[in-house]
Amino acid sequence: MSLAFRELLRKIGSGTHTGQHLTREEAAAAARMMLLQEATPAQIGAFLIAHRIKRPTGEEMAGMLDSWELLGPRLAAIASDRPVVVLGSPYDGRSRTAPISPITALVLAASHCPVVMHGGRRMPTKEGEPLVDFWQGLGIDWTSLALNQVQQVLAQVGLGFVYLPQHFPLAEALVPYREQIGKRPPLATLELIWSPYAGETHLVCGFVHPPTEGIMREAFALRGTCRFTTVKGLEGSCDLPRERTAICGLSQPAPSPDLEPRFQRLNLAPRSFGFEGKNVPLETFAGVVAMMESTLQGQPSEYFRSTLWNSGFYLWCCGSCADISSGIALAETLLTQGKVWQKLQELRQAMALMGQGPVLDTTPGTPAAE
């Protein structure tokens, strides 16, 4: 038993009247002791459920991110004239709506805007379809690559995926606690705002509840993260909805050091851009993969329209276009002219080459290229 961890557990688990929030340093210590299994299973489970009941603060999330960054995998910075877009979506997958973000990532990469995604296997408590499975459906198996191989693919093609069981086994060891406590712990929020990339980033974070966005923004402010986008998206993802207004927040670095970062609230009505309609349902896995493939080949469908709506927004966010309407037009051009399909073929070829040559060992917490 860790006496130091017990003190942190007592602090957050003492109830409404005597419980306290952790400092950033204390939260970092708690996360580190959980990742390294210095705390016992009983202590880890108690901490996760107590932290959920208490509700995490932005300062606590900042501290836990400090330890995730210290002990987790990090892809090294690549040569790029744009920040790498890191798409953060819930690790517990999708159960109701078809995911758009894998195709959005391909569109961004086709426009020379590199993208990093991350996630895990089918995960409790939701047990939804994880994004890595949809990538496999497209012929891209991120689960078998070592971190240095993901690094090579990212540098070559402009796309990478950090897979928790393969690349961050310390965090993967905490996944069974989700099933055992029967609730999503605050680690689920942490995963949305974690970046496994060492260079300049544009973080995109999905959320469901407005207080979660507030926690994210506080954590970012404490860590000096100025470039990010928050999206009240489909099932907590960064996919824009079509049945309701998309509530987004955009933060950009200040134009000079003596000014605060610029934050802009956007309420995007799909109807204003001609994209009102039903969100595409996830009826079968094979059906969604088929829709993805037809969209990549420029064939019109409701999924194709959802892709235009999402890609147009993110092309604008990433600086590829002057406005969202221009982004939508660019996304349609890239899809109908086969540029995005070509990017998928480049990715498939790069993945095939990963079967050649030795696989290097990588050390957690250091860039893969080192």
Secondary structure in CASP SS format (residue, H / E / C, confidence):
PFRMAT SS
TARGET T0000
AUTHOR 0000-0000-0000
METHOD secondary structure of the structure
MODEL  1
M C 1.00
S C 1.00
L H 1.00
A H 1.00
F H 1.00
R H 1.00
E H 1.00
L H 1.00
L H 1.00
R H 1.00
K H 1.00
I H 1.00
G C 1.00
S C 1.00
G C 1.00
T C 1.00
H C 1.00
T C 1.00
G C 1.00
Q C 1.00
H C 1.00
L C 1.00
T C 1.00
R H 1.00
E H 1.00
E H 1.00
A H 1.00
A H 1.00
A H 1.00
A H 1.00
A H 1.00
R H 1.00
M H 1.00
M H 1.00
L H 1.00
L C 1.00
Q C 1.00
E C 1.00
A C 1.00
T C 1.00
P H 1.00
A H 1.00
Q H 1.00
I H 1.00
G H 1.00
A H 1.00
F H 1.00
L H 1.00
I H 1.00
A H 1.00
H H 1.00
R H 1.00
I H 1.00
K H 1.00
R C 1.00
P C 1.00
T C 1.00
G H 1.00
E H 1.00
E H 1.00
M H 1.00
A H 1.00
G H 1.00
M H 1.00
L H 1.00
D H 1.00
S H 1.00
W H 1.00
E H 1.00
L H 1.00
L H 1.00
G C 1.00
P C 1.00
R E 1.00
L E 1.00
A C 1.00
A C 1.00
I C 1.00
A C 1.00
S C 1.00
D C 1.00
R C 1.00
P C 1.00
V E 1.00
V E 1.00
V E 1.00
L E 1.00
G E 1.00
S C 1.00
P C 1.00
Y C 1.00
D C 1.00
G C 1.00
R E 1.00
S C 1.00
R C 1.00
T E 1.00
A C 1.00
P C 1.00
I C 1.00
S H 1.00
P H 1.00
I H 1.00
T H 1.00
A H 1.00
L H 1.00
V H 1.00
L H 1.00
A H 1.00
A H 1.00
S C 1.00
H C 1.00
C C 1.00
P C 1.00
V E 1.00
V E 1.00
M E 1.00
H E 1.00
G E 1.00
G C 1.00
R C 1.00
R C 1.00
M C 1.00
P C 1.00
T C 1.00
K C 1.00
E C 1.00
G C 1.00
E E 1.00
P C 1.00
L H 1.00
V H 1.00
D H 1.00
F H 1.00
W H 1.00
Q H 1.00
G H 1.00
L C 1.00
G C 1.00
I C 1.00
D C 1.00
W H 1.00
T H 1.00
S H 1.00
L C 1.00
A C 1.00
L H 1.00
N H 1.00
Q H 1.00
V H 1.00
Q H 1.00
Q H 1.00
V H 1.00
L H 1.00
A H 1.00
Q H 1.00
V H 1.00
G C 1.00
L E 1.00
G E 1.00
F E 1.00
V E 1.00
Y E 1.00
L H 1.00
P H 1.00
Q H 1.00
H H 1.00
F C 1.00
P H 1.00
L H 1.00
A H 1.00
E H 1.00
A C 1.00
L C 1.00
V C 1.00
P H 1.00
Y H 1.00
R H 1.00
E H 1.00
Q H 1.00
I H 1.00
G C 1.00
K C 1.00
R C 1.00
P C 1.00
P C 1.00
L H 1.00
A H 1.00
T H 1.00
L H 1.00
E H 1.00
L H 1.00
I H 1.00
W C 1.00
S C 1.00
P C 1.00
Y E 1.00
A C 1.00
G C 1.00
E C 1.00
T E 1.00
H E 1.00
L E 1.00
V E 1.00
C E 1.00
G E 1.00
F C 1.00
V C 1.00
H C 1.00
P H 1.00
P H 1.00
T H 1.00
E H 1.00
G H 1.00
I H 1.00
M H 1.00
R H 1.00
E H 1.00
A H 1.00
F H 1.00
A H 1.00
L H 1.00
R H 1.00
G C 1.00
T C 1.00
C C 1.00
R C 1.00
F E 1.00
T E 1.00
T E 1.00
V E 1.00
K C 1.00
G C 1.00
L H 1.00
E H 1.00
G H 1.00
S C 1.00
C C 1.00
D C 1.00
L C 1.00
P C 1.00
R C 1.00
E C 1.00
R C 1.00
T C 1.00
A E 1.00
I E 1.00
C E 1.00
G E 1.00
L E 1.00
S E 1.00
Q E 1.00
P C 1.00
A C 1.00
P C 1.00
S C 1.00
P C 1.00
D C 1.00
L C 1.00
E C 1.00
P C 1.00
R E 1.00
F E 1.00
Q E 1.00
R E 1.00
L E 1.00
N E 1.00
L E 1.00
A C 1.00
P H 1.00
R H 1.00
S H 1.00
F H 1.00
G C 1.00
F C 1.00
E C 1.00
G C 1.00
K C 1.00
N C 1.00
V C 1.00
P E 1.00
L C 1.00
E C 1.00
T C 1.00
F H 1.00
A H 1.00
G H 1.00
V H 1.00
V H 1.00
A H 1.00
M H 1.00
M H 1.00
E H 1.00
S H 1.00
T H 1.00
L H 1.00
Q C 1.00
G C 1.00
Q C 1.00
P C 1.00
S C 1.00
E H 1.00
Y H 1.00
F H 1.00
R H 1.00
S H 1.00
T H 1.00
L H 1.00
W H 1.00
N H 1.00
S H 1.00
G H 1.00
F H 1.00
Y H 1.00
L H 1.00
W H 1.00
C H 1.00
C C 1.00
G C 1.00
S C 1.00
C C 1.00
A C 1.00
D C 1.00
I H 1.00
S H 1.00
S H 1.00
G H 1.00
I H 1.00
A H 1.00
L H 1.00
A H 1.00
E H 1.00
T H 1.00
L H 1.00
L H 1.00
T H 1.00
Q C 1.00
G C 1.00
K H 1.00
V H 1.00
W H 1.00
Q H 1.00
K H 1.00
L H 1.00
Q H 1.00
E H 1.00
L H 1.00
R H 1.00
Q H 1.00
A H 1.00
M H 1.00
A H 1.00
L H 1.00
M C 1.00
G C 1.00
Q C 1.00
G C 1.00
P C 1.00
V C 1.00
L C 1.00
D C 1.00
T C 1.00
T C 1.00
P C 1.00
G C 1.00
T C 1.00
P E 1.00
A C 1.00
A C 1.00
E C 1.00
END
